[in-house]
Amino acid sequence: MVEIANDAATTHLLVCDRFSEVTASAEGRWDSPTPCPEWDARAIVEHLIGFHDELLLRPLRAKPQRPRNDPARRWAVTVDALRDLFARPGLFNQVIDVPAMGDAPASEIDARKLVPGLSTDVLVHTWDLARAVDGDDRLDPELCAHFLASLPADPDALEQTGLFAPAVVVPDDADAQARLLARVGRDPHWRAP
C-alpha cells in the first residue's frame, strides 16, 4: 500500500513540475487561445488550481493563500501545498469528503483513485498550455502510455461524462502522446490560430 501511495504522489508531483515548466514560458501570453475552445491559457491554469482546491486541498484543509494576478506563481503555490499534503502519513489510505460543486452533489472519493485522475488532467493540460503559448509540448512517453492504459476501454465513455470532447481518430501507429490526446478529445495537430 505504501509503495502505491508513494508512486501516485511522486508521479503527480512529476506531472505538476512539468506543467510548472510550461507556465514559466507563458508569461505575457495568458490570453492565448487553447485547444479547449472555451478557455484561454490563464483559464487552463485556473482550472487545474480549482480542481486541486475543490477535490483535494480544501477538503483536507490544505488550501494555500495565492497571489491574485500571477498565474505561474498561483500554480507554484498550489504545487508547494501538494508537496506538503503528500507528506502527510496515511493520505492515500483515506476517503476524501468532496463538497458539492455546481450540479454535482457532495461525494466521497478514494485518494488512491483521485490523485491519478488529477495527474491525467494535469498531463493533458500541460500539452494544451504548451500548444497555446508555443512552448515545449512534448510529454513523457511512459506517462502517456501509463495514463492511456488507465482510461476506460469504451472509446465513448469519456465523452459520455460530458467533460470531454469526442475522441479524435489517429493512425494506428501514432505514438502514446498522440493516442492519449486523441482519446481525451484533442487533435494532436492543433495549433493556435
Helices and strands as residue ranges (DSSP letters): H 2-24, H 41-52, I 53-57, H 71-86, G 91-93, E 95-98, E 107-110, H 111-133, H 141-150, H 157-160, H 176-183
